[in-house]
Amino acid sequence: MILLDVFSSPIAFGAQIFILIVCVLIGLGAGLSAIDVRSTFTKKK
């Protein structure tokens, strides 16, 4: 509910963009880490 309140409240538009970019970067980092770990384990076999 807090996240919904942040996006529905009339705070600065830049803050919403910042939160969105941070979430995207975290998602990309997690995805790249998963791909790196997968390729590392497949090379050892």
Helices and strands as residue ranges (DSSP letters): H 2-8, H 13-44
